[in-house]
Amino acid sequence: MPRPRSLTTRQIAAAALDVIDRDGLTALSMRTVAAELDRRTMALYRYVEDRDELECLVAELALSPVLDRLDAVRGHGTPRERLTGLAELMRRTVTAHPGVLPLAVRHRTACLPALRWAEAVLEVLGDTDLDAAARLTALRALVAHLIGALELEHHAAADREPSGLAALPRDTFPLLGRAAEDAARLDPDRSFRTALDALLTGLGIT
């Protein structure tokens, strides 16, 4: 008789997410997840085929809150208000687990929450005057803004470390050095929203 399965893929994904939240994405491996679950590494392969599948499971779990709020956010207000809500929903969700951002980007075409979110964005864009090509451009621009803003916010502290932008020689890079200092005083929420407003205005979305 085969041994009964004692884990679920959700438990494995949750353990992997704990590893990333605590130790960073570079710490993620089948070995570290197995240790988190107090299992032998080879035991995980009964549930997860490889690292790639593990990453997909983690991305889907981390982004799963998007599914809970998607209908409420995309269905009310002007297209601009709805797109703003969708962008902020995804940003808040990823911000809860910033180490997962590279996985969310890498596996976005296989991650159900990411796919549902993109579908919702295109649905809202369909209520604008943009043609098909412009709608695709708008979707890509919103995704690029999200990724860039999250990446900058997550790594902003590194710019102020001795090895970061703050360490650049001031006689050569006075503006970048000052920008690194100013970054400490930026409100990430306001910065994200200001850039998003400019993007939506540039796309002609009201």
PyMOL CGO cylinders between C-alpha atoms (Angstrom):
from pymol import cmd
from pymol.cgo import CYLINDER

trace = [
    CYLINDER, 0.00, 0.00, 0.00, 1.37, 3.47, -0.86, 0.3, 1, 1, 1, 1, 1, 1,
    CYLINDER, 1.37, 3.47, -0.86, 2.00, 5.88, 1.99, 0.3, 1, 1, 1, 1, 1, 1,
    CYLINDER, 2.00, 5.88, 1.99, -0.77, 8.47, 2.40, 0.3, 1, 1, 1, 1, 1, 1,
    CYLINDER, -0.77, 8.47, 2.40, 0.17, 11.95, 1.29, 0.3, 1, 1, 1, 1, 1, 1,
    CYLINDER, 0.17, 11.95, 1.29, 0.81, 14.04, 4.38, 0.3, 1, 1, 1, 1, 1, 1,
    CYLINDER, 0.81, 14.04, 4.38, 1.27, 17.47, 2.77, 0.3, 1, 1, 1, 1, 1, 1,
    CYLINDER, 1.27, 17.47, 2.77, -0.63, 19.67, 0.35, 0.3, 1, 1, 1, 1, 1, 1,
    CYLINDER, -0.63, 19.67, 0.35, 0.87, 21.89, -2.31, 0.3, 1, 1, 1, 1, 1, 1,
    CYLINDER, 0.87, 21.89, -2.31, -0.61, 24.87, -0.47, 0.3, 1, 1, 1, 1, 1, 1,
    CYLINDER, -0.61, 24.87, -0.47, 1.28, 23.93, 2.68, 0.3, 1, 1, 1, 1, 1, 1,
    CYLINDER, 1.28, 23.93, 2.68, 4.48, 23.65, 0.65, 0.3, 1, 1, 1, 1, 1, 1,
    CYLINDER, 4.48, 23.65, 0.65, 3.85, 27.03, -1.00, 0.3, 1, 1, 1, 1, 1, 1,
    CYLINDER, 3.85, 27.03, -1.00, 3.14, 28.62, 2.40, 0.3, 1, 1, 1, 1, 1, 1,
    CYLINDER, 3.14, 28.62, 2.40, 6.39, 27.23, 3.79, 0.3, 1, 1, 1, 1, 1, 1,
    CYLINDER, 6.39, 27.23, 3.79, 8.28, 28.53, 0.76, 0.3, 1, 1, 1, 1, 1, 1,
    CYLINDER, 8.28, 28.53, 0.76, 6.67, 31.95, 1.22, 0.3, 1, 1, 1, 1, 1, 1,
    CYLINDER, 6.67, 31.95, 1.22, 7.77, 31.94, 4.86, 0.3, 1, 1, 1, 1, 1, 1,
    CYLINDER, 7.77, 31.94, 4.86, 11.34, 31.24, 3.75, 0.3, 1, 1, 1, 1, 1, 1,
    CYLINDER, 11.34, 31.24, 3.75, 11.25, 34.15, 1.29, 0.3, 1, 1, 1, 1, 1, 1,
    CYLINDER, 11.25, 34.15, 1.29, 9.65, 36.56, 3.76, 0.3, 1, 1, 1, 1, 1, 1,
    CYLINDER, 9.65, 36.56, 3.76, 12.21, 35.73, 6.42, 0.3, 1, 1, 1, 1, 1, 1,
    CYLINDER, 12.21, 35.73, 6.42, 15.43, 35.11, 4.49, 0.3, 1, 1, 1, 1, 1, 1,
    CYLINDER, 15.43, 35.11, 4.49, 14.86, 36.53, 1.00, 0.3, 1, 1, 1, 1, 1, 1,
    CYLINDER, 14.86, 36.53, 1.00, 14.34, 34.97, -2.40, 0.3, 1, 1, 1, 1, 1, 1,
    CYLINDER, 14.34, 34.97, -2.40, 17.95, 33.80, -2.65, 0.3, 1, 1, 1, 1, 1, 1,
    CYLINDER, 17.95, 33.80, -2.65, 17.28, 31.44, 0.27, 0.3, 1, 1, 1, 1, 1, 1,
    CYLINDER, 17.28, 31.44, 0.27, 14.50, 29.61, -1.57, 0.3, 1, 1, 1, 1, 1, 1,
    CYLINDER, 14.50, 29.61, -1.57, 15.32, 26.02, -2.47, 0.3, 1, 1, 1, 1, 1, 1,
    CYLINDER, 15.32, 26.02, -2.47, 13.73, 22.62, -2.18, 0.3, 1, 1, 1, 1, 1, 1,
    CYLINDER, 13.73, 22.62, -2.18, 16.11, 21.96, 0.71, 0.3, 1, 1, 1, 1, 1, 1,
    CYLINDER, 16.11, 21.96, 0.71, 15.15, 25.07, 2.71, 0.3, 1, 1, 1, 1, 1, 1,
    CYLINDER, 15.15, 25.07, 2.71, 11.44, 24.47, 2.15, 0.3, 1, 1, 1, 1, 1, 1,
    CYLINDER, 11.44, 24.47, 2.15, 11.80, 20.85, 3.25, 0.3, 1, 1, 1, 1, 1, 1,
    CYLINDER, 11.80, 20.85, 3.25, 13.59, 22.00, 6.40, 0.3, 1, 1, 1, 1, 1, 1,
    CYLINDER, 13.59, 22.00, 6.40, 10.80, 24.52, 7.05, 0.3, 1, 1, 1, 1, 1, 1,
    CYLINDER, 10.80, 24.52, 7.05, 8.33, 21.62, 6.92, 0.3, 1, 1, 1, 1, 1, 1,
    CYLINDER, 8.33, 21.62, 6.92, 10.60, 19.27, 8.87, 0.3, 1, 1, 1, 1, 1, 1,
    CYLINDER, 10.60, 19.27, 8.87, 10.76, 16.88, 5.93, 0.3, 1, 1, 1, 1, 1, 1,
    CYLINDER, 10.76, 16.88, 5.93, 13.52, 15.34, 3.87, 0.3, 1, 1, 1, 1, 1, 1,
    CYLINDER, 13.52, 15.34, 3.87, 14.23, 17.21, 0.64, 0.3, 1, 1, 1, 1, 1, 1,
    CYLINDER, 14.23, 17.21, 0.64, 13.36, 14.26, -1.57, 0.3, 1, 1, 1, 1, 1, 1,
    CYLINDER, 13.36, 14.26, -1.57, 9.97, 13.96, 0.11, 0.3, 1, 1, 1, 1, 1, 1,
    CYLINDER, 9.97, 13.96, 0.11, 8.85, 17.23, -1.53, 0.3, 1, 1, 1, 1, 1, 1,
    CYLINDER, 8.85, 17.23, -1.53, 9.21, 15.74, -4.98, 0.3, 1, 1, 1, 1, 1, 1,
    CYLINDER, 9.21, 15.74, -4.98, 6.14, 13.63, -4.28, 0.3, 1, 1, 1, 1, 1, 1,
    CYLINDER, 6.14, 13.63, -4.28, 4.16, 16.87, -4.48, 0.3, 1, 1, 1, 1, 1, 1,
    CYLINDER, 4.16, 16.87, -4.48, 6.23, 19.33, -6.53, 0.3, 1, 1, 1, 1, 1, 1,
    CYLINDER, 6.23, 19.33, -6.53, 8.01, 18.36, -9.71, 0.3, 1, 1, 1, 1, 1, 1,
    CYLINDER, 8.01, 18.36, -9.71, 10.82, 20.94, -9.61, 0.3, 1, 1, 1, 1, 1, 1,
    CYLINDER, 10.82, 20.94, -9.61, 11.90, 24.45, -8.59, 0.3, 1, 1, 1, 1, 1, 1,
    CYLINDER, 11.90, 24.45, -8.59, 9.90, 25.98, -11.43, 0.3, 1, 1, 1, 1, 1, 1,
    CYLINDER, 9.90, 25.98, -11.43, 6.64, 24.49, -10.18, 0.3, 1, 1, 1, 1, 1, 1,
    CYLINDER, 6.64, 24.49, -10.18, 7.49, 25.54, -6.63, 0.3, 1, 1, 1, 1, 1, 1,
    CYLINDER, 7.49, 25.54, -6.63, 7.97, 29.14, -7.78, 0.3, 1, 1, 1, 1, 1, 1,
    CYLINDER, 7.97, 29.14, -7.78, 4.61, 29.09, -9.59, 0.3, 1, 1, 1, 1, 1, 1,
    CYLINDER, 4.61, 29.09, -9.59, 2.86, 27.82, -6.45, 0.3, 1, 1, 1, 1, 1, 1,
    CYLINDER, 2.86, 27.82, -6.45, 4.47, 30.53, -4.33, 0.3, 1, 1, 1, 1, 1, 1,
    CYLINDER, 4.47, 30.53, -4.33, 3.56, 33.30, -6.78, 0.3, 1, 1, 1, 1, 1, 1,
    CYLINDER, 3.56, 33.30, -6.78, -0.04, 32.10, -6.95, 0.3, 1, 1, 1, 1, 1, 1,
    CYLINDER, -0.04, 32.10, -6.95, -0.35, 31.95, -3.16, 0.3, 1, 1, 1, 1, 1, 1,
    CYLINDER, -0.35, 31.95, -3.16, 1.22, 35.37, -2.62, 0.3, 1, 1, 1, 1, 1, 1,
    CYLINDER, 1.22, 35.37, -2.62, -1.04, 37.00, -5.22, 0.3, 1, 1, 1, 1, 1, 1,
    CYLINDER, -1.04, 37.00, -5.22, -4.20, 35.12, -4.19, 0.3, 1, 1, 1, 1, 1, 1,
    CYLINDER, -4.20, 35.12, -4.19, -5.64, 38.13, -2.25, 0.3, 1, 1, 1, 1, 1, 1,
    CYLINDER, -5.64, 38.13, -2.25, -6.05, 39.83, -5.62, 0.3, 1, 1, 1, 1, 1, 1,
    CYLINDER, -6.05, 39.83, -5.62, -8.82, 37.38, -6.48, 0.3, 1, 1, 1, 1, 1, 1,
    CYLINDER, -8.82, 37.38, -6.48, -10.79, 38.29, -3.34, 0.3, 1, 1, 1, 1, 1, 1,
    CYLINDER, -10.79, 38.29, -3.34, -10.99, 41.99, -4.22, 0.3, 1, 1, 1, 1, 1, 1,
    CYLINDER, -10.99, 41.99, -4.22, -10.92, 41.96, -8.00, 0.3, 1, 1, 1, 1, 1, 1,
    CYLINDER, -10.92, 41.96, -8.00, -14.66, 42.18, -8.69, 0.3, 1, 1, 1, 1, 1, 1,
    CYLINDER, -14.66, 42.18, -8.69, -15.21, 44.98, -6.20, 0.3, 1, 1, 1, 1, 1, 1,
    CYLINDER, -15.21, 44.98, -6.20, -12.36, 47.08, -7.57, 0.3, 1, 1, 1, 1, 1, 1,
    CYLINDER, -12.36, 47.08, -7.57, -12.95, 46.71, -11.30, 0.3, 1, 1, 1, 1, 1, 1,
    CYLINDER, -12.95, 46.71, -11.30, -16.69, 47.28, -11.32, 0.3, 1, 1, 1, 1, 1, 1,
    CYLINDER, -16.69, 47.28, -11.32, -17.21, 50.80, -9.95, 0.3, 1, 1, 1, 1, 1, 1,
    CYLINDER, -17.21, 50.80, -9.95, -16.26, 54.30, -11.07, 0.3, 1, 1, 1, 1, 1, 1,
    CYLINDER, -16.26, 54.30, -11.07, -14.73, 55.81, -14.16, 0.3, 1, 1, 1, 1, 1, 1,
    CYLINDER, -14.73, 55.81, -14.16, -12.15, 53.82, -16.14, 0.3, 1, 1, 1, 1, 1, 1,
    CYLINDER, -12.15, 53.82, -16.14, -9.41, 55.94, -14.56, 0.3, 1, 1, 1, 1, 1, 1,
    CYLINDER, -9.41, 55.94, -14.56, -10.71, 55.23, -11.04, 0.3, 1, 1, 1, 1, 1, 1,
    CYLINDER, -10.71, 55.23, -11.04, -11.06, 51.52, -11.76, 0.3, 1, 1, 1, 1, 1, 1,
    CYLINDER, -11.06, 51.52, -11.76, -7.56, 51.24, -13.24, 0.3, 1, 1, 1, 1, 1, 1,
    CYLINDER, -7.56, 51.24, -13.24, -6.16, 53.13, -10.28, 0.3, 1, 1, 1, 1, 1, 1,
    CYLINDER, -6.16, 53.13, -10.28, -7.91, 50.69, -7.96, 0.3, 1, 1, 1, 1, 1, 1,
    CYLINDER, -7.91, 50.69, -7.96, -6.58, 47.69, -9.86, 0.3, 1, 1, 1, 1, 1, 1,
    CYLINDER, -6.58, 47.69, -9.86, -3.02, 49.03, -9.84, 0.3, 1, 1, 1, 1, 1, 1,
    CYLINDER, -3.02, 49.03, -9.84, -3.17, 49.80, -6.13, 0.3, 1, 1, 1, 1, 1, 1,
    CYLINDER, -3.17, 49.80, -6.13, -4.69, 46.38, -5.39, 0.3, 1, 1, 1, 1, 1, 1,
    CYLINDER, -4.69, 46.38, -5.39, -1.79, 44.60, -7.08, 0.3, 1, 1, 1, 1, 1, 1,
    CYLINDER, -1.79, 44.60, -7.08, 0.76, 46.90, -5.44, 0.3, 1, 1, 1, 1, 1, 1,
    CYLINDER, 0.76, 46.90, -5.44, -0.63, 46.29, -1.94, 0.3, 1, 1, 1, 1, 1, 1,
    CYLINDER, -0.63, 46.29, -1.94, -0.71, 42.56, -2.54, 0.3, 1, 1, 1, 1, 1, 1,
    CYLINDER, -0.71, 42.56, -2.54, 2.90, 42.35, -3.70, 0.3, 1, 1, 1, 1, 1, 1,
    CYLINDER, 2.90, 42.35, -3.70, 4.05, 44.76, -0.99, 0.3, 1, 1, 1, 1, 1, 1,
    CYLINDER, 4.05, 44.76, -0.99, 2.93, 42.22, 1.62, 0.3, 1, 1, 1, 1, 1, 1,
    CYLINDER, 2.93, 42.22, 1.62, 5.57, 39.83, 0.22, 0.3, 1, 1, 1, 1, 1, 1,
    CYLINDER, 5.57, 39.83, 0.22, 8.07, 41.98, -1.73, 0.3, 1, 1, 1, 1, 1, 1,
    CYLINDER, 8.07, 41.98, -1.73, 10.55, 39.16, -2.15, 0.3, 1, 1, 1, 1, 1, 1,
    CYLINDER, 10.55, 39.16, -2.15, 8.06, 37.40, -4.40, 0.3, 1, 1, 1, 1, 1, 1,
    CYLINDER, 8.06, 37.40, -4.40, 8.10, 40.17, -7.02, 0.3, 1, 1, 1, 1, 1, 1,
    CYLINDER, 8.10, 40.17, -7.02, 10.62, 38.45, -9.34, 0.3, 1, 1, 1, 1, 1, 1,
    CYLINDER, 10.62, 38.45, -9.34, 8.57, 35.25, -9.20, 0.3, 1, 1, 1, 1, 1, 1,
    CYLINDER, 8.57, 35.25, -9.20, 5.34, 37.12, -9.94, 0.3, 1, 1, 1, 1, 1, 1,
    CYLINDER, 5.34, 37.12, -9.94, 7.00, 38.68, -12.99, 0.3, 1, 1, 1, 1, 1, 1,
    CYLINDER, 7.00, 38.68, -12.99, 8.64, 35.47, -14.18, 0.3, 1, 1, 1, 1, 1, 1,
    CYLINDER, 8.64, 35.47, -14.18, 5.51, 33.34, -13.88, 0.3, 1, 1, 1, 1, 1, 1,
    CYLINDER, 5.51, 33.34, -13.88, 2.84, 35.94, -14.70, 0.3, 1, 1, 1, 1, 1, 1,
    CYLINDER, 2.84, 35.94, -14.70, 1.55, 33.93, -17.70, 0.3, 1, 1, 1, 1, 1, 1,
    CYLINDER, 1.55, 33.93, -17.70, 1.00, 30.84, -15.54, 0.3, 1, 1, 1, 1, 1, 1,
    CYLINDER, 1.00, 30.84, -15.54, -0.27, 32.52, -12.35, 0.3, 1, 1, 1, 1, 1, 1,
    CYLINDER, -0.27, 32.52, -12.35, -4.07, 32.67, -12.11, 0.3, 1, 1, 1, 1, 1, 1,
    CYLINDER, -4.07, 32.67, -12.11, -4.31, 35.84, -9.97, 0.3, 1, 1, 1, 1, 1, 1,
    CYLINDER, -4.31, 35.84, -9.97, -1.97, 37.70, -12.34, 0.3, 1, 1, 1, 1, 1, 1,
    CYLINDER, -1.97, 37.70, -12.34, -3.93, 36.51, -15.36, 0.3, 1, 1, 1, 1, 1, 1,
    CYLINDER, -3.93, 36.51, -15.36, -7.27, 37.50, -13.80, 0.3, 1, 1, 1, 1, 1, 1,
    CYLINDER, -7.27, 37.50, -13.80, -5.86, 40.91, -12.93, 0.3, 1, 1, 1, 1, 1, 1,
    CYLINDER, -5.86, 40.91, -12.93, -4.62, 41.49, -16.49, 0.3, 1, 1, 1, 1, 1, 1,
    CYLINDER, -4.62, 41.49, -16.49, -7.98, 40.37, -17.84, 0.3, 1, 1, 1, 1, 1, 1,
    CYLINDER, -7.98, 40.37, -17.84, -9.72, 42.87, -15.54, 0.3, 1, 1, 1, 1, 1, 1,
    CYLINDER, -9.72, 42.87, -15.54, -7.41, 45.68, -16.71, 0.3, 1, 1, 1, 1, 1, 1,
    CYLINDER, -7.41, 45.68, -16.71, -8.19, 44.91, -20.35, 0.3, 1, 1, 1, 1, 1, 1,
    CYLINDER, -8.19, 44.91, -20.35, -11.90, 44.79, -19.52, 0.3, 1, 1, 1, 1, 1, 1,
    CYLINDER, -11.90, 44.79, -19.52, -11.73, 48.31, -18.06, 0.3, 1, 1, 1, 1, 1, 1,
    CYLINDER, -11.73, 48.31, -18.06, -9.63, 49.53, -20.99, 0.3, 1, 1, 1, 1, 1, 1,
    CYLINDER, -9.63, 49.53, -20.99, -12.37, 48.20, -23.25, 0.3, 1, 1, 1, 1, 1, 1,
    CYLINDER, -12.37, 48.20, -23.25, -14.63, 50.89, -21.78, 0.3, 1, 1, 1, 1, 1, 1,
    CYLINDER, -14.63, 50.89, -21.78, -12.32, 53.65, -23.02, 0.3, 1, 1, 1, 1, 1, 1,
    CYLINDER, -12.32, 53.65, -23.02, -11.85, 55.14, -26.49, 0.3, 1, 1, 1, 1, 1, 1,
    CYLINDER, -11.85, 55.14, -26.49, -8.50, 53.36, -26.95, 0.3, 1, 1, 1, 1, 1, 1,
    CYLINDER, -8.50, 53.36, -26.95, -8.17, 50.99, -29.90, 0.3, 1, 1, 1, 1, 1, 1,
    CYLINDER, -8.17, 50.99, -29.90, -6.83, 47.44, -29.52, 0.3, 1, 1, 1, 1, 1, 1,
    CYLINDER, -6.83, 47.44, -29.52, -3.19, 48.40, -29.98, 0.3, 1, 1, 1, 1, 1, 1,
    CYLINDER, -3.19, 48.40, -29.98, -3.46, 51.28, -27.53, 0.3, 1, 1, 1, 1, 1, 1,
    CYLINDER, -3.46, 51.28, -27.53, -5.16, 49.03, -24.95, 0.3, 1, 1, 1, 1, 1, 1,
    CYLINDER, -5.16, 49.03, -24.95, -2.26, 46.58, -25.13, 0.3, 1, 1, 1, 1, 1, 1,
    CYLINDER, -2.26, 46.58, -25.13, 0.20, 49.43, -24.79, 0.3, 1, 1, 1, 1, 1, 1,
    CYLINDER, 0.20, 49.43, -24.79, -1.71, 50.72, -21.75, 0.3, 1, 1, 1, 1, 1, 1,
    CYLINDER, -1.71, 50.72, -21.75, -1.69, 47.27, -20.11, 0.3, 1, 1, 1, 1, 1, 1,
    CYLINDER, -1.69, 47.27, -20.11, 2.06, 46.94, -20.64, 0.3, 1, 1, 1, 1, 1, 1,
    CYLINDER, 2.06, 46.94, -20.64, 2.64, 50.46, -19.33, 0.3, 1, 1, 1, 1, 1, 1,
    CYLINDER, 2.64, 50.46, -19.33, 0.67, 49.74, -16.16, 0.3, 1, 1, 1, 1, 1, 1,
    CYLINDER, 0.67, 49.74, -16.16, 2.55, 46.49, -15.59, 0.3, 1, 1, 1, 1, 1, 1,
    CYLINDER, 2.55, 46.49, -15.59, 5.88, 48.23, -16.18, 0.3, 1, 1, 1, 1, 1, 1,
    CYLINDER, 5.88, 48.23, -16.18, 4.97, 50.99, -13.72, 0.3, 1, 1, 1, 1, 1, 1,
    CYLINDER, 4.97, 50.99, -13.72, 3.97, 48.45, -11.08, 0.3, 1, 1, 1, 1, 1, 1,
    CYLINDER, 3.97, 48.45, -11.08, 7.13, 46.41, -11.46, 0.3, 1, 1, 1, 1, 1, 1,
    CYLINDER, 7.13, 46.41, -11.46, 9.38, 49.46, -11.53, 0.3, 1, 1, 1, 1, 1, 1,
    CYLINDER, 9.38, 49.46, -11.53, 7.74, 51.17, -8.55, 0.3, 1, 1, 1, 1, 1, 1,
    CYLINDER, 7.74, 51.17, -8.55, 7.82, 48.00, -6.44, 0.3, 1, 1, 1, 1, 1, 1,
    CYLINDER, 7.82, 48.00, -6.44, 11.41, 47.28, -7.37, 0.3, 1, 1, 1, 1, 1, 1,
    CYLINDER, 11.41, 47.28, -7.37, 12.52, 50.82, -6.51, 0.3, 1, 1, 1, 1, 1, 1,
    CYLINDER, 12.52, 50.82, -6.51, 10.55, 50.86, -3.27, 0.3, 1, 1, 1, 1, 1, 1,
    CYLINDER, 10.55, 50.86, -3.27, 11.87, 47.48, -2.19, 0.3, 1, 1, 1, 1, 1, 1,
    CYLINDER, 11.87, 47.48, -2.19, 15.49, 48.35, -2.93, 0.3, 1, 1, 1, 1, 1, 1,
    CYLINDER, 15.49, 48.35, -2.93, 15.36, 52.03, -1.93, 0.3, 1, 1, 1, 1, 1, 1,
    CYLINDER, 15.36, 52.03, -1.93, 17.15, 51.31, 1.34, 0.3, 1, 1, 1, 1, 1, 1,
    CYLINDER, 17.15, 51.31, 1.34, 20.06, 49.77, -0.55, 0.3, 1, 1, 1, 1, 1, 1,
    CYLINDER, 20.06, 49.77, -0.55, 20.70, 53.10, -2.30, 0.3, 1, 1, 1, 1, 1, 1,
    CYLINDER, 20.70, 53.10, -2.30, 21.51, 54.65, 1.06, 0.3, 1, 1, 1, 1, 1, 1,
    CYLINDER, 21.51, 54.65, 1.06, 23.90, 51.91, 2.14, 0.3, 1, 1, 1, 1, 1, 1,
    CYLINDER, 23.90, 51.91, 2.14, 27.66, 52.55, 1.99, 0.3, 1, 1, 1, 1, 1, 1,
    CYLINDER, 27.66, 52.55, 1.99, 27.80, 50.62, -1.27, 0.3, 1, 1, 1, 1, 1, 1,
    CYLINDER, 27.80, 50.62, -1.27, 24.75, 52.37, -2.75, 0.3, 1, 1, 1, 1, 1, 1,
    CYLINDER, 24.75, 52.37, -2.75, 24.05, 55.66, -4.49, 0.3, 1, 1, 1, 1, 1, 1,
    CYLINDER, 24.05, 55.66, -4.49, 24.79, 57.61, -1.33, 0.3, 1, 1, 1, 1, 1, 1,
    CYLINDER, 24.79, 57.61, -1.33, 28.41, 56.48, -1.57, 0.3, 1, 1, 1, 1, 1, 1,
    CYLINDER, 28.41, 56.48, -1.57, 28.97, 57.97, -5.03, 0.3, 1, 1, 1, 1, 1, 1,
    CYLINDER, 28.97, 57.97, -5.03, 31.55, 60.77, -5.15, 0.3, 1, 1, 1, 1, 1, 1,
    CYLINDER, 31.55, 60.77, -5.15, 29.66, 64.06, -4.85, 0.3, 1, 1, 1, 1, 1, 1,
    CYLINDER, 29.66, 64.06, -4.85, 31.97, 65.93, -7.19, 0.3, 1, 1, 1, 1, 1, 1,
    CYLINDER, 31.97, 65.93, -7.19, 31.05, 63.51, -10.01, 0.3, 1, 1, 1, 1, 1, 1,
    CYLINDER, 31.05, 63.51, -10.01, 27.45, 62.60, -9.16, 0.3, 1, 1, 1, 1, 1, 1,
    CYLINDER, 27.45, 62.60, -9.16, 26.04, 65.40, -6.99, 0.3, 1, 1, 1, 1, 1, 1,
    CYLINDER, 26.04, 65.40, -6.99, 22.45, 64.95, -8.13, 0.3, 1, 1, 1, 1, 1, 1,
    CYLINDER, 22.45, 64.95, -8.13, 22.36, 61.17, -7.69, 0.3, 1, 1, 1, 1, 1, 1,
    CYLINDER, 22.36, 61.17, -7.69, 23.90, 61.45, -4.24, 0.3, 1, 1, 1, 1, 1, 1,
    CYLINDER, 23.90, 61.45, -4.24, 21.32, 64.03, -3.21, 0.3, 1, 1, 1, 1, 1, 1,
    CYLINDER, 21.32, 64.03, -3.21, 18.54, 61.90, -4.71, 0.3, 1, 1, 1, 1, 1, 1,
    CYLINDER, 18.54, 61.90, -4.71, 19.61, 58.97, -2.51, 0.3, 1, 1, 1, 1, 1, 1,
    CYLINDER, 19.61, 58.97, -2.51, 19.21, 61.19, 0.54, 0.3, 1, 1, 1, 1, 1, 1,
    CYLINDER, 19.21, 61.19, 0.54, 15.87, 62.52, -0.65, 0.3, 1, 1, 1, 1, 1, 1,
    CYLINDER, 15.87, 62.52, -0.65, 14.60, 58.97, -1.20, 0.3, 1, 1, 1, 1, 1, 1,
    CYLINDER, 14.60, 58.97, -1.20, 14.50, 58.49, 2.56, 0.3, 1, 1, 1, 1, 1, 1,
    CYLINDER, 14.50, 58.49, 2.56, 11.84, 61.20, 2.80, 0.3, 1, 1, 1, 1, 1, 1,
    CYLINDER, 11.84, 61.20, 2.80, 9.64, 60.01, -0.05, 0.3, 1, 1, 1, 1, 1, 1,
    CYLINDER, 9.64, 60.01, -0.05, 6.16, 58.71, 0.73, 0.3, 1, 1, 1, 1, 1, 1,
    CYLINDER, 6.16, 58.71, 0.73, 5.96, 55.49, -1.38, 0.3, 1, 1, 1, 1, 1, 1,
    CYLINDER, 5.96, 55.49, -1.38, 2.17, 55.68, -1.62, 0.3, 1, 1, 1, 1, 1, 1,
    CYLINDER, 2.17, 55.68, -1.62, 2.18, 59.27, -2.83, 0.3, 1, 1, 1, 1, 1, 1,
    CYLINDER, 2.18, 59.27, -2.83, 5.06, 58.63, -5.21, 0.3, 1, 1, 1, 1, 1, 1,
    CYLINDER, 5.06, 58.63, -5.21, 3.31, 55.65, -6.74, 0.3, 1, 1, 1, 1, 1, 1,
    CYLINDER, 3.31, 55.65, -6.74, 0.02, 57.49, -7.14, 0.3, 1, 1, 1, 1, 1, 1,
    CYLINDER, 0.02, 57.49, -7.14, 1.61, 60.63, -8.63, 0.3, 1, 1, 1, 1, 1, 1,
    CYLINDER, 1.61, 60.63, -8.63, 3.43, 58.61, -11.29, 0.3, 1, 1, 1, 1, 1, 1,
    CYLINDER, 3.43, 58.61, -11.29, 0.31, 56.53, -11.95, 0.3, 1, 1, 1, 1, 1, 1,
    CYLINDER, 0.31, 56.53, -11.95, -1.79, 59.66, -12.46, 0.3, 1, 1, 1, 1, 1, 1,
    CYLINDER, -1.79, 59.66, -12.46, 0.78, 60.99, -14.93, 0.3, 1, 1, 1, 1, 1, 1,
    CYLINDER, 0.78, 60.99, -14.93, 0.78, 57.68, -16.78, 0.3, 1, 1, 1, 1, 1, 1,
    CYLINDER, 0.78, 57.68, -16.78, -3.01, 57.53, -17.06, 0.3, 1, 1, 1, 1, 1, 1,
    CYLINDER, -3.01, 57.53, -17.06, -3.15, 61.15, -18.19, 0.3, 1, 1, 1, 1, 1, 1,
    CYLINDER, -3.15, 61.15, -18.19, -0.55, 60.43, -20.85, 0.3, 1, 1, 1, 1, 1, 1,
    CYLINDER, -0.55, 60.43, -20.85, -2.59, 57.47, -22.07, 0.3, 1, 1, 1, 1, 1, 1,
    CYLINDER, -2.59, 57.47, -22.07, -5.65, 59.69, -22.35, 0.3, 1, 1, 1, 1, 1, 1,
    CYLINDER, -5.65, 59.69, -22.35, -7.68, 57.76, -19.76, 0.3, 1, 1, 1, 1, 1, 1,
    CYLINDER, -7.68, 57.76, -19.76, -10.27, 59.76, -17.83, 0.3, 1, 1, 1, 1, 1, 1,
]
cmd.load_cgo(trace, "trace")
